[in-house]
Amino acid sequence: MEMRWFLSKIQDDFRGGKINLEKTQRLLEKLDIRCSYIHVKQIFKDNDRLKQGRITIEEFRAIYRIITHREEIIEIFNTYSENRKILLASNLAQFLTQEQYAAEMSKAIAFEIIQKYEPIEEVRKAHQMSLEGFTRYMDSRECLLFKNECRKVYQDMTHPLNDYFISSSHNTYLVSDQLLGPSDLWGYVSALVKGCRCLEIDCWDGAQNEPVVYHGYTLTSKLLFKTVIQAIHKYAFMALKFKILVKNKKIGTLKETHERKGSDKRGDNQDKETGVKKLPGVMLFKKKKTRKLKIALALSDLVIYTKAEKFKSFQHSRLYQQFNENNSIGETQARKLSKLRVHEFIFHTRKFITRIYPKATRADSSNFNPQEFWNIGCQMVALNFQTPGLPMDLQNGKFLDNGGSGYILKPHFLRESKSYFNPSNIKEGMPITLTIRLISGIQLPLTHSSSNKGDSLVIIEVFGVPNDQMKQQTRVIKKNAFSPRWNETFTFIIHVPELALIRFVVEGQGLIAGNEFLGQYTLPLLCMNKGYRRIPLFSRMGESLEPASLFVYVCFTEHQPGHSHSVP
């Protein structure tokens, strides 16, 4: 039956005789088989018996079998199939209940899956599933590790702004280093597309009263302020509430601003002192570095909820800081305070928006690990979005949650005044046990020096509170990047799951120059599905490497609701 279906799909393509590599790739796509060109090329070469660059229908069938035949999928299929040929809807429902944790309506879901993924019409009409259909289902988005529920905005978005982690960038206009590099609109576009919600615009006086944007007192190139605004206007509202807040220094009080707005009789929408036009409806998170408080009144009047206030001390903030005032603290000072005054720091971030930014010596636009500052509730942990690496992997992974909106509701113990949470000293709480069986790899990326016979390994890392930080890795699978099989199980004890991120890294083993990074995927622990799951891989620059992925089985014992990390 499967053979009849297969031949009916491909016969027309061979009416003219043999087909070449490009047609082979297109025919695989027509059959809904995702395969990277580099792997197809190697498998084509291995199966082209006459080495003429063209293959017969039998040779194509052999290639198809190699690409679609995954022993680990066949084993699962055979476990639930009564005759090793077909899955009844009831068999599929049993698989969904026992392995994929779909406790409710599994029978109805099974019928939907069959209709959606079974390619053989007569099997589909009988409400059954062949191995072809089951393989397609297991390779679909429905079996990804990341929970579907987390792909939409599902958190309560009515809290005060200081109750959220906010995706934030540093010197957004820079696309390389901090001293000599170019400023580019791409920095804003790229950050906004990645879900960034706090942009930085260093705004300075330019020629003919035309404001410009660049890194002050350096040799970075300049952008016109108005072109920055236009780029933000175009891309900012792809995900957001059509509101932008300006973070800047401010002249006078909120009351004086309201009174001035009420009595504004200029009528020309222009500030007389500076000549800078007001920009109704376009307000931005901003920073202005000046030696004196010299700010356009029109800009100052836009600052309502996020007035920049220099941080003096936690005691000073407790006594004098207003609800709408927030601080920016350099990473070095913030790290020192987080070690010496952790309870005061967390108390501060419960009340006030706090932005952490990279130290001045990071002239190469390198980044720090943002996790240490999320652990103490800092809302805006600003990174150089143009610089790939571990910190940006964590940033991108954390903000996958809540629909990629750029806002994540902080855990209750970083919001509630009764909590005595200390990330370095977890006294209470019910830890969870996370078990990951890393089964196999699927069409892994290749090292620069290998064919599809590369040597590969996987590292699994946990990022969170210090006690949860852990790294484990697989053995190396030699000479097989196309379908390596590990079947290794890893266990992690995680004390604060609400802050934990899990990162999967694939490396190619190199004997001389060390291991080579091939791909990674990072996500919040609480956004992980259980059961048999596929993990897509991304490049160092954050680009999808599909169909390259990992195949895992995940289970964890979840903590009881309402547990506390506080101590009296």
C-alpha positions as CSV (number, residue, x, y, z in Angstrom):
1,M,0.0,0.0,0.0
2,E,2.8,2.4,0.9
3,M,4.8,1.4,-2.1
4,R,1.7,2.0,-4.4
5,W,1.2,5.4,-2.9
6,F,4.9,6.3,-3.2
7,L,5.2,5.3,-6.9
8,S,2.0,7.2,-7.7
9,K,3.6,10.3,-6.3
10,I,6.9,10.1,-8.2
11,Q,6.3,8.2,-11.5
12,D,5.6,11.4,-13.5
13,D,8.9,12.9,-12.6
14,F,10.7,9.9,-14.1
15,R,8.8,9.8,-17.4
16,G,11.8,11.5,-19.1
17,G,14.3,9.1,-17.6
18,K,16.8,9.8,-14.9
19,I,16.8,12.9,-12.7
20,N,19.6,15.1,-11.4
21,L,20.4,16.4,-7.9
22,E,18.3,19.6,-8.2
23,K,15.2,17.6,-9.3
24,T,15.8,15.1,-6.5
25,Q,15.8,17.9,-4.0
26,R,12.5,19.3,-5.5
27,L,10.9,15.9,-5.5
28,L,11.7,15.4,-1.8
29,E,10.1,18.8,-1.1
30,K,7.1,17.7,-3.1
31,L,6.8,14.7,-0.9
32,D,6.9,17.0,2.2
33,I,10.3,15.7,3.2
34,R,12.5,18.5,4.6
35,C,16.2,17.9,3.9
36,S,19.2,20.2,3.8
37,Y,20.9,20.5,0.4
38,I,24.3,19.6,1.7
39,H,23.0,16.2,3.1
40,V,21.0,15.4,0.0
41,K,24.0,16.1,-2.1
42,Q,26.1,13.6,-0.2
43,I,23.4,10.9,-0.1
44,F,22.8,11.5,-3.9
45,K,26.5,11.0,-4.6
46,D,26.6,7.7,-2.5
47,N,23.6,6.3,-4.4
48,D,24.4,7.4,-8.0
49,R,25.9,4.1,-9.0
50,L,27.1,5.1,-12.4
51,K,28.5,8.4,-11.1
52,Q,26.9,10.4,-14.0
53,G,25.0,12.9,-11.8
54,R,21.6,11.4,-12.7
55,I,19.7,8.7,-10.8
56,T,17.0,6.1,-11.7
57,I,13.6,5.7,-9.9
58,E,15.0,2.8,-7.9
59,E,18.0,4.9,-6.8
60,F,15.6,7.7,-5.8
61,R,13.6,5.2,-3.7
62,A,16.8,4.2,-1.9
63,I,17.6,7.9,-1.2
64,Y,14.1,8.5,0.1
65,R,14.4,5.5,2.4
66,I,17.7,6.7,3.8
67,I,16.3,10.1,4.5
68,T,13.0,9.1,6.0
69,H,14.0,5.9,7.8
70,R,14.5,6.8,11.4
71,E,14.9,3.7,13.6
72,E,13.9,5.6,16.7
73,I,10.6,6.6,15.2
74,I,10.0,3.1,13.9
75,E,10.5,1.7,17.4
76,I,7.9,4.1,18.8
77,F,5.5,3.3,16.0
78,N,5.9,-0.5,16.5
79,T,5.3,-0.2,20.3
80,Y,1.8,1.2,19.7
81,S,0.9,-0.6,16.4
82,E,-0.9,-3.9,16.7
83,N,0.5,-5.3,13.4
84,R,3.6,-3.1,12.9
85,K,2.0,-1.7,9.7
86,I,-0.8,0.6,10.9
87,L,-1.9,2.7,13.9
88,L,-5.6,2.7,14.7
89,A,-7.0,6.0,16.0
90,S,-7.2,4.3,19.5
91,N,-3.5,3.3,19.3
92,L,-2.6,6.9,18.4
93,A,-4.7,8.2,21.3
94,Q,-2.9,5.8,23.7
95,F,0.4,7.1,22.5
96,L,-0.7,10.7,23.0
97,T,-1.9,9.9,26.5
98,Q,1.0,7.8,27.7
99,E,3.9,9.5,26.0
100,Q,2.9,13.1,25.0
101,Y,0.9,13.9,28.2
102,A,-2.3,14.8,26.2
103,A,-4.6,13.6,28.9
104,E,-7.8,15.3,27.7
105,M,-9.6,14.6,24.4
106,S,-6.8,12.4,23.1
107,K,-9.2,10.4,20.9
108,A,-10.5,13.6,19.2
109,I,-6.9,14.9,18.9
110,A,-5.9,11.6,17.3
111,F,-8.5,12.0,14.6
112,E,-7.3,15.5,13.8
113,I,-3.7,14.4,13.6
114,I,-4.6,11.6,11.2
115,Q,-6.5,14.0,8.9
116,K,-3.6,16.5,9.0
117,Y,-0.5,14.3,8.6
118,E,-1.5,10.9,6.9
119,P,-0.5,11.2,3.2
120,I,-2.1,7.9,2.0
121,E,-5.7,8.6,1.2
122,E,-7.2,5.2,1.8
123,V,-5.5,5.0,5.2
124,R,-6.6,8.4,6.1
125,K,-10.2,7.6,5.2
126,A,-10.1,4.6,7.4
127,H,-9.0,6.9,10.3
128,Q,-5.8,5.1,10.6
129,M,-2.1,6.1,10.4
130,S,0.8,4.6,8.5
131,L,4.5,5.0,9.4
132,E,4.6,7.7,6.7
133,G,2.0,9.7,8.5
134,F,3.4,9.1,12.0
135,T,6.9,10.2,10.8
136,R,5.4,13.4,9.4
137,Y,3.5,14.1,12.7
138,M,6.6,13.5,14.8
139,D,8.5,15.9,12.6
140,S,5.8,18.6,12.8
141,R,5.5,21.8,14.8
142,E,3.1,20.0,17.1
143,C,6.0,17.9,18.5
144,L,8.4,20.8,19.1
145,L,9.9,21.1,22.6
146,F,8.5,24.6,23.0
147,K,4.9,24.7,24.3
148,N,2.3,26.1,21.9
149,E,0.6,27.9,24.8
150,C,3.7,30.0,25.3
151,R,3.6,31.2,21.7
152,K,0.8,33.7,22.6
153,V,0.5,36.4,25.2
154,Y,-1.0,34.5,28.1
155,Q,0.3,36.3,31.1
156,D,-1.5,39.0,33.1
157,M,-0.5,42.2,31.4
158,T,-2.3,44.6,33.8
159,H,0.5,44.7,36.4
160,P,2.6,47.8,37.0
161,L,5.6,48.0,34.5
162,N,8.1,47.2,37.2
163,D,6.6,43.7,37.6
164,Y,7.9,42.6,34.2
165,F,11.2,41.6,32.7
166,I,11.5,43.8,29.6
167,S,13.6,42.9,26.5
168,S,16.2,45.6,26.4
169,S,19.1,46.6,24.2
170,H,22.2,48.7,24.8
171,N,23.4,51.4,22.3
172,T,20.9,50.0,19.8
173,Y,22.2,52.0,16.9
174,L,25.7,50.4,16.9
175,V,26.3,47.3,14.8
176,S,29.9,46.6,15.8
177,D,32.2,48.1,18.3
178,Q,31.6,51.0,20.8
179,L,34.3,53.4,19.7
180,L,34.9,53.5,16.0
181,G,32.2,51.4,14.4
182,P,29.3,52.4,12.2
183,S,25.8,53.5,13.5
184,D,23.1,51.9,11.4
185,L,19.3,51.8,11.3
186,W,19.6,48.0,11.0
187,G,20.4,48.0,14.7
188,Y,16.9,49.3,15.5
189,V,15.1,47.2,12.9
190,S,16.9,44.0,14.0
191,A,16.3,44.6,17.7
192,L,12.6,45.3,17.2
193,V,12.1,42.3,15.0
194,K,13.7,40.2,17.8
195,G,11.0,41.5,20.2
196,C,13.2,44.2,21.9
197,R,11.1,46.6,23.9
198,C,13.7,49.0,25.3
199,L,15.7,50.8,22.7
200,E,18.5,53.3,23.4
201,I,18.9,56.4,21.4
202,D,21.9,58.6,22.2
203,C,20.6,62.0,21.0
204,W,22.8,65.0,20.4
205,D,22.7,68.4,18.7
206,G,23.7,68.2,15.1
207,A,24.2,70.8,12.3
208,Q,21.3,73.3,11.7
209,N,19.5,72.2,14.8
210,E,19.0,68.7,13.4
211,P,19.3,66.2,16.2
212,V,21.7,63.3,15.5
213,V,22.2,59.9,17.1
214,Y,25.7,58.4,17.9
215,H,27.8,57.2,20.8
216,G,28.8,60.5,22.4
217,Y,32.5,61.5,22.7
218,T,33.5,58.6,20.3
219,L,34.2,58.3,16.6
220,T,31.1,56.2,15.8
221,S,29.2,57.5,12.7
222,K,26.1,59.6,13.1
223,L,22.4,58.9,12.2
224,L,19.7,61.6,11.7
225,F,17.3,61.4,14.7
226,K,14.3,61.7,12.3
227,T,15.4,58.6,10.3
228,V,15.7,56.6,13.5
229,I,12.2,57.6,14.5
230,Q,10.9,56.6,11.0
231,A,12.5,53.2,11.3
232,I,11.0,52.7,14.8
233,H,7.6,53.8,13.6
234,K,7.7,51.2,10.9
235,Y,8.8,48.2,13.0
236,A,7.9,49.0,16.6
237,F,4.3,47.9,16.5
238,M,4.7,44.5,14.9
239,A,4.0,43.3,18.5
240,L,3.2,45.9,21.2
241,K,0.3,48.0,22.6
242,F,0.8,51.0,20.3
243,K,2.4,52.9,23.2
244,I,6.0,54.0,23.7
245,L,7.4,55.4,26.9
246,V,10.3,57.9,26.9
247,K,13.0,57.2,29.5
248,N,15.1,60.4,29.9
249,K,16.1,63.1,32.3
250,K,13.3,65.7,33.0
251,I,12.9,69.4,33.7
252,G,10.7,70.0,36.7
253,T,7.9,67.9,38.1
254,L,5.0,66.0,36.5
255,K,2.6,68.6,37.9
256,E,4.5,71.4,36.1
257,T,4.5,69.3,32.9
258,H,0.7,68.9,33.1
259,E,0.2,72.6,33.8
260,R,2.5,73.6,30.9
261,K,0.7,71.3,28.5
262,G,-2.7,72.8,29.6
263,S,-1.5,76.3,29.0
264,D,0.6,75.8,25.8
265,K,-0.4,78.6,23.5
266,R,2.5,78.5,21.1
267,G,0.4,76.7,18.5
268,D,3.3,76.0,16.2
269,N,4.1,72.6,17.7
270,Q,7.7,73.8,18.1
271,D,9.9,74.6,21.1
272,K,10.9,78.3,20.8
273,E,14.2,77.8,22.7
274,T,15.6,74.9,20.7
275,G,13.6,74.8,17.4
276,V,13.0,71.1,17.9
277,K,9.6,70.0,16.7
278,K,7.4,68.0,19.0
279,L,6.7,64.5,17.7
280,P,3.1,63.6,18.7
281,G,2.5,59.9,19.0
282,V,6.1,59.0,18.7
283,M,7.8,58.6,22.1
284,L,10.9,56.5,22.8
285,F,13.0,55.0,25.6
286,K,15.9,57.5,25.5
287,K,19.1,58.5,27.1
288,K,20.8,61.8,26.8
289,K,24.4,62.2,28.0
290,T,25.2,65.9,28.7
291,R,27.4,67.6,31.2
292,K,24.6,69.9,32.3
293,L,20.9,69.2,32.3
294,K,20.2,70.8,29.0
295,I,17.2,69.2,27.4
296,A,14.6,70.3,24.8
297,L,11.4,71.2,26.7
298,A,9.4,69.3,24.1
299,L,11.4,66.1,24.9
300,S,11.2,66.6,28.6
301,D,7.5,66.9,28.5
302,L,7.2,63.4,26.9
303,V,8.9,61.9,30.0
304,I,6.0,60.8,32.3
305,Y,6.4,57.2,33.6
306,T,10.1,56.6,33.1
307,K,12.1,59.5,34.4
308,A,15.8,58.7,34.5
309,E,17.3,59.3,37.9
310,K,20.9,58.7,38.9
311,F,21.2,55.9,41.4
312,K,22.8,57.0,44.7
313,S,22.0,54.2,47.1
314,F,19.2,51.8,48.1
315,Q,18.6,53.9,51.2
316,H,18.3,57.1,49.2
317,S,15.9,55.4,46.8
318,R,13.7,54.1,49.7
319,L,13.4,57.6,51.2
320,Y,13.2,59.8,48.1
321,Q,12.7,58.0,44.8
322,Q,9.3,58.5,43.2
323,F,7.3,55.7,41.5
324,N,8.0,57.1,38.0
325,E,11.7,57.4,38.5
326,N,14.1,54.6,37.4
327,N,17.8,54.0,37.5
328,S,20.5,52.7,35.2
329,I,23.3,50.9,36.9
330,G,26.5,49.6,35.2
331,E,27.2,45.9,35.4
332,T,30.2,46.2,37.7
333,Q,28.4,48.2,40.3
334,A,25.3,46.1,40.0
335,R,27.3,42.9,40.4
336,K,29.0,44.2,43.5
337,L,25.6,45.3,45.0
338,S,24.0,42.0,44.2
339,K,26.7,40.2,46.2
340,L,26.8,42.6,49.2
341,R,23.2,43.9,49.4
342,V,21.0,41.2,47.6
343,H,17.9,41.7,49.8
344,E,18.0,45.5,49.4
345,F,18.6,45.1,45.6
346,I,15.5,42.8,45.2
347,F,13.5,45.2,47.4
348,H,14.6,48.0,45.1
349,T,13.6,46.1,41.9
350,R,10.2,45.3,43.3
351,K,9.4,49.1,43.5
352,F,11.5,50.7,40.7
353,I,12.4,49.9,37.1
354,T,16.1,49.1,37.1
355,R,18.3,49.0,34.0
356,I,21.6,47.2,33.9
357,Y,24.0,48.1,31.1
358,P,27.5,46.8,30.0
359,K,30.6,48.3,31.5
360,A,32.5,50.9,29.5
361,T,35.5,48.7,29.0
362,R,33.4,46.4,26.7
363,A,34.6,48.5,23.7
364,D,34.2,45.4,21.5
365,S,30.5,45.3,22.3
366,S,30.8,42.0,24.2
367,N,28.0,41.1,26.7
368,F,27.7,39.9,30.2
369,N,25.6,36.9,31.4
370,P,22.1,38.5,31.9
371,Q,20.9,35.7,34.2
372,E,22.6,37.0,37.3
373,F,20.6,40.2,37.1
374,W,17.3,38.5,36.1
375,N,17.8,36.5,39.3
376,I,17.4,39.6,41.4
377,G,14.5,41.1,39.5
378,C,16.2,43.7,37.3
379,Q,13.6,44.6,34.6
380,M,15.8,45.9,31.8
381,V,19.0,43.9,31.4
382,A,20.4,45.7,28.3
383,L,22.7,43.7,25.9
384,N,24.5,44.5,22.7
385,F,22.0,42.8,20.3
386,Q,24.5,42.9,17.5
387,T,26.9,40.6,19.3
388,P,26.1,36.8,19.1
389,G,27.1,34.3,21.8
390,L,25.8,32.8,25.0
391,P,24.3,36.1,26.5
392,M,22.2,36.7,23.4
393,D,21.2,33.0,23.3
394,L,19.9,33.4,26.8
395,Q,18.2,36.7,26.0
396,N,16.5,35.2,22.9
397,G,15.5,32.1,24.8
398,K,14.0,33.9,27.8
399,F,11.9,36.2,25.6
400,L,10.5,33.4,23.5
401,D,7.9,33.2,26.3
402,N,4.6,35.1,26.5
403,G,4.2,35.2,22.8
404,G,7.6,36.8,22.1
405,S,6.0,40.1,23.3
406,G,9.2,41.3,25.0
407,Y,7.5,41.4,28.4
408,I,7.7,38.5,30.9
409,L,5.8,38.7,34.2
410,K,8.4,38.3,37.0
411,P,7.9,35.3,39.4
412,H,5.8,36.1,42.5
413,F,8.8,35.9,44.8
414,L,10.4,38.8,42.9
415,R,7.2,40.9,43.1
416,E,5.8,40.3,46.6
417,S,7.0,42.3,49.6
418,K,6.6,39.3,52.0
419,S,9.1,37.2,50.1
420,Y,12.7,37.0,51.4
421,F,14.1,35.4,48.2
422,N,17.8,35.2,47.9
423,P,19.1,33.5,44.7
424,S,22.3,32.4,46.4
425,N,20.6,30.9,49.4
426,I,17.5,28.9,48.6
427,K,16.1,27.7,51.9
428,E,12.7,26.4,51.0
429,G,10.7,25.3,48.0
430,M,10.1,21.9,46.3
431,P,12.8,21.3,43.6
432,I,11.8,19.6,40.4
433,T,13.6,16.7,38.7
434,L,14.1,17.2,35.0
435,T,15.0,14.1,33.0
436,I,16.1,14.5,29.4
437,R,16.8,11.4,27.2
438,L,18.7,12.7,24.2
439,I,17.8,10.1,21.6
440,S,19.2,11.3,18.3
441,G,20.2,14.2,16.0
442,I,18.5,15.0,12.7
443,Q,20.6,16.3,9.8
444,L,23.0,18.2,12.0
445,P,25.0,21.2,10.6
446,L,28.5,20.2,9.4
447,T,31.8,21.5,10.6
448,H,33.8,23.4,8.0
449,S,36.2,20.5,7.6
450,S,33.7,17.6,7.3
451,S,31.3,15.9,4.9
452,N,28.2,14.4,6.4
453,K,30.6,12.1,8.3
454,G,31.2,14.7,11.0
455,D,31.9,13.8,14.7
456,S,29.3,15.5,16.9
457,L,28.3,15.8,20.6
458,V,25.6,17.7,22.5
459,I,25.9,19.8,25.7
460,I,22.9,20.5,27.9
461,E,23.2,23.5,30.2
462,V,20.9,24.9,32.9
463,F,21.0,28.6,33.7
464,G,19.2,30.0,36.7
465,V,20.0,30.6,40.4
466,P,23.6,29.6,41.2
467,N,22.6,26.3,42.8
468,D,20.8,25.3,39.6
469,Q,23.7,26.1,37.2
470,M,24.8,22.8,35.6
471,K,26.3,21.4,32.4
472,Q,26.3,17.8,31.1
473,Q,27.4,16.4,27.7
474,T,27.0,13.3,25.6
475,R,29.7,11.1,24.2
476,V,31.0,11.9,20.7
477,I,29.3,10.1,17.8
478,K,31.9,9.5,15.1
479,K,31.4,10.0,11.3
480,N,27.7,10.6,11.3
481,A,26.2,14.1,11.3
482,F,23.1,13.0,9.3
483,S,21.5,10.7,11.9
484,P,23.6,10.3,15.1
485,R,22.1,8.2,17.9
486,W,23.0,8.9,21.5
487,N,20.3,7.4,23.6
488,E,21.8,9.0,26.8
489,T,19.8,10.1,29.8
490,F,20.5,13.2,31.9
491,T,19.0,14.3,35.1
492,F,18.9,17.8,36.6
493,I,17.6,18.9,40.0
494,I,16.2,22.4,39.6
495,H,15.3,24.4,42.7
496,V,13.9,27.6,41.1
497,P,12.2,26.5,37.9
498,E,10.6,29.9,37.4
499,L,14.0,31.4,36.6
500,A,15.6,28.4,34.8
501,L,16.6,28.4,31.2
502,I,17.7,25.2,29.4
503,R,20.3,25.5,26.6
504,F,21.1,22.7,24.1
505,V,24.4,23.1,22.2
506,V,25.7,20.9,19.3
507,E,29.4,20.9,18.7
508,G,31.6,19.2,16.1
509,Q,34.6,17.6,17.6
510,G,37.9,19.0,16.4
511,L,41.2,17.4,17.5
512,I,43.5,20.3,16.6
513,A,41.6,23.6,16.9
514,G,39.1,22.4,19.6
515,N,35.4,21.8,19.2
516,E,33.3,23.9,16.7
517,F,30.0,25.4,17.6
518,L,27.3,24.1,15.2
519,G,24.0,25.1,16.6
520,Q,22.0,25.8,19.8
521,Y,18.5,26.2,21.2
522,T,17.6,27.9,24.5
523,L,14.2,28.1,26.2
524,P,12.6,28.6,29.6
525,L,12.2,25.4,31.6
526,L,8.5,26.1,32.2
527,C,7.9,26.4,28.4
528,M,9.1,22.9,27.8
529,N,6.7,20.2,26.6
530,K,7.0,16.7,28.0
531,G,7.2,13.5,25.9
532,Y,8.9,12.9,22.6
533,R,10.0,16.2,21.3
534,R,12.0,17.8,18.5
535,I,14.4,20.7,19.2
536,P,15.1,23.0,16.3
537,L,18.7,24.4,16.1
538,F,19.8,28.0,15.5
539,S,23.1,29.4,14.3
540,R,25.4,31.6,16.3
541,M,23.7,34.6,14.6
542,G,20.2,33.3,15.7
543,E,19.2,32.1,12.2
544,S,17.1,28.9,11.9
545,L,19.1,25.8,10.7
546,E,16.0,23.8,9.9
547,P,15.7,20.9,9.4
548,A,18.7,20.4,11.7
549,S,17.3,19.3,15.1
550,L,17.6,17.1,18.1
551,F,15.1,14.4,19.1
552,V,14.5,14.0,22.9
553,Y,12.2,12.5,25.5
554,V,11.5,14.9,28.3
555,C,9.8,14.3,31.7
556,F,9.9,16.2,34.9
557,T,8.2,16.1,38.3
558,E,6.6,19.5,38.8
559,H,6.6,21.3,42.1
560,Q,3.4,21.9,44.0
561,P,1.6,25.1,43.2
562,G,2.1,28.0,45.7
563,H,5.4,26.8,47.1
564,S,7.6,29.5,48.5
565,H,11.3,30.4,48.3
566,S,11.0,32.7,51.3
567,V,12.4,32.4,54.8
568,P,11.2,34.3,57.8
